[in-house]
């Protein structure tokens, strides 16, 4: 009996096809059982149905619900809970005792962060803000030069360009002087941006570096859609930096694409820095397996009578709560008078969009400032699909036109402010590892407010007429990409 090769081939294709259909059905059921936000659920189902095979691969790379099945062995929130439980309990009790003596909205925010991410409130702090890269990197380079014990750095993007070379030379010098130097690169953000020679020189000098979720590693490569978007520097456990700026000359010059780069970064000193140190330690442990402990990493560094209450909080795709998103939601819904927001991207999920619309309809003055010059076209296009409903609710939207606009800042009622790495978009809320600092101080809020209104001079306001003038093909394109916005 002869075997017909065509029949065998046809049978093989049919078997493969039905196997794929069964697999798609199983994944669809799993997506539904994850009970993610409706827009995320719909986006994944659309991707799987309309992008055969590719959609399944994308889901495996970036759609698994890691809140149930952790990506990381250790999370900062869990570390805080384990090591700071007595302090957390004490602060919870204290908040109950003084509930009638402080602003109720401030109390809600403090309690939210205590409960959701076990973020303690520290008081003995000093902060300096940077709105352009030149001054920030000048101070950072000087602080690195003056390091005596330890230098810990982690960035989403790190380039081996002129700025990267200057930093590398200092790190090599300090390592040869006996300073412990550890550097953490995000696997995808730094992919192809750091030369082999650069890494070879770091290693030769004793600078320890690792990749966070290295895409070239077989095990971590499947986590391609998850990124460490944090920017953290801790020097001698006393001085820390965080905010929007990565390592690259574009943060000083604007690079080849933009006339300038407008961003917000901060330099923190004393108690709050120890929280940044703990966050770095968990990210380092997850990437290297090295567990760092000891008093030398957490020196007693109070100074004088400084009083600046703040909390450092984190979130990630496998956190128990999307804490920074809940922080934004809490601040927006509890606002009484004014909300000002700066974010390069405007891609809110349904809860944040609803909170903004509700607050504006309730009479809160809301101003959102985003970039007017795009570096990521899809995110820029998708943002335009939110303009109409926000404007109808009374939200004012501005686009910064003098260069690329990259700050991540929110101030409510001139009392509470947050600055960090988290954008006002679905990716930052759900897929990236982020860190934000929350300040409870009117003077800090005033500094950030003043900068907002200074930036406003370089903005154009988006009007309903401008939105109506967007052509049908562009509207269709924007709406099409909005369907997959939760996956971007």
C-alpha positions in Angstrom: 0.0 0.0 0.0 1.5 3.2 -1.1 1.5 6.3 1.1 0.3 9.5 -0.6 2.8 12.2 0.4 0.2 14.9 -0.3 -2.3 13.3 2.0 0.2 12.9 4.7 1.2 16.6 4.3 -2.4 17.7 4.3 -3.2 15.6 7.4 -0.1 17.1 9.1 -1.3 20.6 8.3 -4.8 19.9 9.6 -3.5 18.4 12.8 -1.3 21.4 13.3 -4.2 23.8 12.6 -6.6 22.1 15.0 -3.8 21.9 17.6 -3.3 25.6 17.3 -7.0 26.3 17.5 -7.2 24.2 20.7 -4.2 26.1 22.1 -5.8 29.5 21.2 -9.0 28.4 22.9 -7.1 27.4 26.1 -5.2 30.8 26.1 -8.5 32.7 25.6 -10.1 30.9 28.5 -7.0 31.7 30.6 -7.2 35.4 29.6 -10.8 35.6 30.7 -10.1 33.8 34.0 -7.3 36.3 34.8 -10.0 39.0 35.2 -7.7 41.8 34.0 -9.2 45.2 33.1 -11.7 44.8 30.2 -9.6 46.8 27.8 -6.6 44.6 28.5 -8.6 41.4 28.1 -10.1 42.6 24.8 -6.7 43.7 23.5 -5.2 40.3 24.1 -8.1 38.4 22.5 -8.0 40.7 19.5 -4.3 40.2 19.1 -4.6 36.4 19.3 -7.5 36.2 16.9 -6.3 38.7 14.3 -2.6 37.9 14.5 -2.4 34.2 14.1 0.6 32.6 15.8 2.2 36.0 16.4 -0.6 36.9 18.9 0.0 33.8 20.9 3.8 34.5 21.0 3.2 38.0 22.2 0.9 36.8 24.9 3.5 34.3 26.2 6.1 37.1 26.2 4.0 39.8 27.8 0.5 38.7 28.7 0.8 36.2 31.5 -0.7 37.3 34.8 2.5 37.5 37.0 0.6 38.8 40.0 -0.3 35.1 40.5 3.0 33.7 39.3 5.9 35.9 40.2 8.6 37.0 37.7 11.1 38.0 40.4 12.3 36.0 43.4 12.2 39.0 45.6 10.1 42.2 45.4 10.9 45.5 47.2 7.4 45.5 48.8 8.0 42.1 50.3 11.5 43.2 51.5 9.9 46.2 53.2 7.2 44.1 54.8 9.8 41.6 56.2 12.4 44.0 57.4 10.3 47.1 58.3 7.2 45.5 59.9 7.7 47.1 63.3 8.1 50.5 61.7 5.1 50.0 59.4 2.9 48.9 62.3 4.0 51.8 64.4 3.3 54.2 61.5 -0.2 52.7 61.0 -1.0 53.2 64.6 0.4 56.7 64.6 -1.8 57.6 61.5 -4.9 56.4 63.4 -4.0 58.6 66.4 -3.4 61.8 64.4 -6.2 61.2 61.8 -8.2 64.2 63.1 -5.2 66.5 63.1 -3.9 66.2 59.5 -5.4 66.7 56.0 -7.7 63.7 55.3 -6.6 63.4 51.7 -2.9 63.3 52.8 -3.8 60.6 55.4 -5.4 58.5 52.7 -2.3 58.7 50.5 0.0 57.8 53.3 -2.1 54.8 54.4 -2.5 53.7 50.8 1.3 53.4 50.3 1.8 51.9 53.8 -0.8 49.2 53.0 -0.2 48.6 49.3 3.6 48.6 49.0 4.7 48.8 52.7 6.3 52.2 51.9 7.2 53.9 55.2 7.1 57.6 55.6 10.5 59.2 56.3 11.0 62.8 57.6 14.7 63.6 57.7 15.2 64.4 54.0 16.6 67.0 51.6 15.8 67.3 47.9 17.0 69.1 44.9 15.1 69.1 41.5 16.6 69.2 38.0 14.7 70.2 35.0 17.5 69.9 32.4 20.3 67.3 32.0 23.3 69.6 32.2 23.0 70.6 35.8 21.8 67.1 36.9 24.8 65.3 35.3 27.2 67.9 36.6 26.1 67.2 40.2 25.9 63.4 39.6 29.5 63.3 38.3 30.8 65.2 41.2 28.9 63.0 43.7 30.4 59.9 42.0 33.9 61.4 42.2 33.4 61.9 46.0 32.1 58.4 46.7 34.0 56.6 49.5 32.3 53.2 50.1 29.7 52.2 47.6 28.2 53.3 44.2 25.0 51.6 43.1 23.3 52.5 39.8 20.4 51.1 37.7 19.0 52.6 34.5 16.5 51.7 31.9 18.7 53.2 29.1 22.5 53.5 29.4 24.5 54.5 26.4 28.3 54.2 25.9 28.3 57.7 24.3 30.3 60.7 25.5 28.4 61.0 28.8 28.5 57.2 29.3 32.3 57.3 28.8 32.7 60.0 31.4 30.7 58.0 33.9 32.6 54.8 33.0 36.0 56.5 33.6 34.8 57.7 37.1 33.4 54.2 38.0 36.7 52.5 36.9 38.7 55.0 38.9 36.5 54.5 42.1 36.6 50.8 41.7 40.4 50.8 41.6 40.3 53.0 44.8 38.4 50.2 46.6 34.9 51.5 46.2 32.2 48.8 45.7 30.6 49.6 42.3 27.5 47.8 41.1 25.7 48.7 37.9 22.4 47.3 36.7 21.3 47.7 33.1 17.8 46.9 31.8 18.0 44.0 29.4 15.9 45.5 26.6 16.4 49.2 27.3 20.2 48.9 27.0 20.3 46.3 24.3 22.7 47.4 21.6 23.4 50.7 23.3 26.6 49.6 25.2 29.7 48.5 23.4 31.6 45.3 24.2 34.7 47.3 24.8 32.8 49.5 27.3 31.6 46.4 29.3 35.0 44.8 29.0 36.7 47.8 30.6 34.2 47.9 33.4 34.7 44.2 34.2 38.5 44.5 34.1 38.5 47.3 36.6 36.3 45.4 39.0 33.0 47.2 38.3 30.3 44.6 38.8 27.4 44.8 36.3 24.4 42.7 35.5 21.4 42.8 33.1 17.8 42.9 34.5 15.7 40.5 32.5 18.4 39.9 29.9 16.7 39.2 26.5 19.7 37.2 25.3 19.3 34.8 28.3 17.1 31.8 27.3 15.2 31.9 30.6 14.7 35.6 30.8 14.2 36.2 27.1 10.6 35.1 27.3 10.0 38.1 29.6 10.7 40.5 26.7 7.7 42.7 27.3 8.6 43.5 30.9 11.2 46.2 31.6 12.9 47.8 34.6 12.0 51.4 33.9 13.6 52.6 37.2 16.5 55.0 37.3 18.2 54.8 40.7 21.6 56.0 41.9 22.7 55.5 45.6 26.1 56.7 46.7 27.5 55.7 50.1 23.9 55.1 51.3 23.5 58.9 51.8 22.9 60.5 48.4 20.4 59.2 45.9 19.0 60.1 42.5 15.8 59.1 40.7 13.4 60.6 38.1 13.1 60.6 34.3 16.7 60.9 33.1 18.6 57.9 31.7 22.3 57.9 30.8 22.7 59.4 27.3 23.9 62.7 25.7 20.4 63.4 24.4 19.4 64.3 28.0 21.8 67.2 27.8 21.8 68.2 24.1 18.4 66.8 22.9 20.3 64.4 20.6 19.9 64.1 16.8 16.1 64.3 16.8 15.2 67.1 19.2 16.4 70.7 19.8 16.4 70.0 23.6 15.3 67.5 26.1 13.1 68.7 29.0 12.9 66.3 31.9 12.6 66.2 35.7 15.0 64.4 38.0 15.8 64.7 41.7 18.7 64.4 44.2 17.6 63.0 47.6 19.7 63.0 50.7 19.5 61.2 54.1 16.6 58.9 55.3 14.7 58.4 52.0 17.9 57.3 50.3 17.8 54.1 52.3 14.6 53.1 50.7 16.2 53.6 47.2 19.1 51.5 48.4 16.7 48.6 49.4 15.0 48.8 46.0 18.3 48.5 44.3 19.3 45.6 46.4 16.2 43.6 45.4 16.7 44.4 41.7 20.4 43.4 42.1 19.5 40.1 43.9 17.0 39.2 41.2 19.6 39.8 38.5 22.8 38.5 40.1 21.8 36.2 43.0 24.0 38.3 45.3 22.2 39.3 48.5 23.6 42.4 50.1 23.3 43.1 53.8 25.2 45.1 56.4 25.2 48.4 58.3 27.7 50.0 55.9 25.0 50.0 53.2 22.5 51.7 55.5 24.5 54.3 57.6 22.8 56.4 60.2 22.5 59.6 58.1 20.2 62.0 59.8 21.2 65.7 59.7 20.1 68.5 61.9 16.4 69.4 62.0 15.4 68.6 58.4 11.7 68.0 58.0 10.5 66.8 54.6 8.0 64.0 54.8 8.0 61.7 51.9 7.4 58.1 50.8 9.3 56.1 48.2 7.0 53.6 46.5 7.3 51.0 43.8 5.3 48.9 41.4 5.7 46.1 38.9 3.9 43.5 36.8 4.1 41.0 39.6 3.4 43.3 42.5 0.3 42.4 44.6 -1.1 45.8 43.8 -0.3 48.2 40.9 0.5 50.7 43.6 1.6 53.7 41.5 -1.5 53.5 39.4 -3.6 53.4 42.6 -1.5 56.3 43.9 -2.4 58.4 40.8 -6.1 57.3 41.0 -6.2 58.2 44.7 -4.6 61.7 44.2 -6.9 62.5 41.2 -10.2 61.4 42.9 -9.4 63.2 46.2 -8.4 66.5 44.6 -10.5 69.5 45.6 -9.1 72.4 43.5 -6.3 71.7 41.1 -4.4 68.8 39.5 -1.3 69.4 37.3 0.3 66.5 35.4 3.4 66.2 33.3 4.0 63.0 31.3 5.5 62.4 27.9 2.7 60.0 27.0 -1.0 60.1 27.7 -2.4 56.6 27.5 -4.5 56.1 30.6 -6.4 52.9 31.4 -10.2 53.1 32.0 -9.9 53.7 35.7 -7.5 56.7 35.4 -9.4 58.1 32.4 -12.7 57.9 34.4 -11.0 59.5 37.5 -9.8 62.5 35.4 -13.1 63.0 33.7 -15.0 62.7 37.0 -12.7 65.2 38.8 -13.0 67.7 35.9 -16.8 67.4 35.8 -16.8 68.0 39.5 -15.1 71.3 39.1 -11.4 70.5 39.7 -9.0 72.4 37.4 -7.0 69.8 35.6 -4.1 70.6 33.3 -2.1 67.8 31.6 1.1 68.5 29.7 2.6 66.0 27.3 5.1 66.0 24.5 4.3 67.7 21.3 7.2 66.1 19.5 7.0 62.4 19.3 9.7 59.8 19.9 7.3 56.9 19.9 4.8 57.5 17.2 2.2 54.9 18.2 2.0 56.2 21.7 1.6 59.7 20.3 -1.1 58.7 18.0 -3.0 56.7 20.7 -2.9 59.8 23.0 -5.0 61.7 20.5 -7.9 59.2 20.9 -8.3 60.4 24.6 -8.4 64.1 23.8 -12.1 64.5 22.9 -13.6 63.0 26.0 -11.1 64.7 28.3 -11.7 68.1 26.7 -15.5 67.6 26.9 -15.1 66.9 30.6 -13.2 70.1 31.1 -9.6 68.9 31.2 -7.0 71.2 29.6 -4.3 69.5 27.5 -1.1 71.1 26.5 1.7 69.9 24.2 5.3 71.0 24.8 6.8 72.2 21.5 10.4 73.3 22.2 11.8 69.8 22.4 11.1 66.3 23.6 9.2 66.4 26.9 9.9 63.6 29.3 9.0 64.5 33.0 6.8 62.4 35.2 5.1 64.6 37.7 1.8 65.2 39.4 0.8 67.9 42.0 -2.6 68.0 43.7 -4.0 71.1 45.5 -0.5 72.5 46.0 -0.1 70.0 48.9 0.9 66.6 47.6 3.3 65.9 44.8 4.9 62.9 43.2 7.9 62.7 40.9 9.5 59.5 39.5 9.8 57.1 36.6 6.1 56.3 36.0 4.4 57.7 32.9 0.7 58.3 32.7 0.3 55.2 30.5 -0.8 51.6 30.6 2.7 50.2 30.1 4.1 52.1 33.2 1.1 51.1 35.3 1.0 47.4 34.4 4.1 46.2 32.6 7.2 48.1 33.9 9.0 48.1 37.2 8.8 51.7 38.4 9.7 53.9 41.4 8.1 57.2 42.5 8.7 59.6 45.4 5.7 61.2 47.0 6.2 64.5 48.9 3.8 66.0 51.5 5.1 69.5 51.5 3.7 72.8 50.1 7.1 74.3 49.3 8.0 71.2 47.2 4.6 71.4 45.5 5.2 75.1 44.8 8.6 74.4 43.2 7.0 71.9 40.8 4.0 74.1 40.1 6.3 77.1 39.2 8.2 74.9 36.8 4.9 73.7 35.2 3.8 77.2 34.5 7.2 78.1 33.2 6.9 75.1 30.8 3.4 76.3 29.8 5.0 79.2 28.0 6.5 76.7 25.5 3.3 74.8 24.9 0.3 74.8 22.6 -3.1 74.1 24.0 -5.1 71.4 22.4 -8.6 72.6 21.5 -11.8 70.8 20.4 -11.4 72.5 17.0 -7.9 70.9 16.6 -9.3 67.5 17.5 -12.2 67.9 15.1 -9.8 68.8 12.3 -7.9 65.4 12.5 -8.6 63.7 9.2 -10.6 60.4 9.1 -7.6 58.3 8.0 -5.6 59.5 11.0 -8.5 59.0 13.4 -8.9 55.5 12.1 -5.2 54.8 12.5 -5.2 56.2 16.0 -8.2 54.2 17.1 -6.8 51.0 15.6 -3.7 51.3 17.6 -5.7 52.2 20.7 -7.1 48.7 20.7 -3.6 47.3 21.3 -2.5 50.1 23.6 -2.5 47.8 26.7 0.0 45.6 25.0 2.5 48.4 23.9 
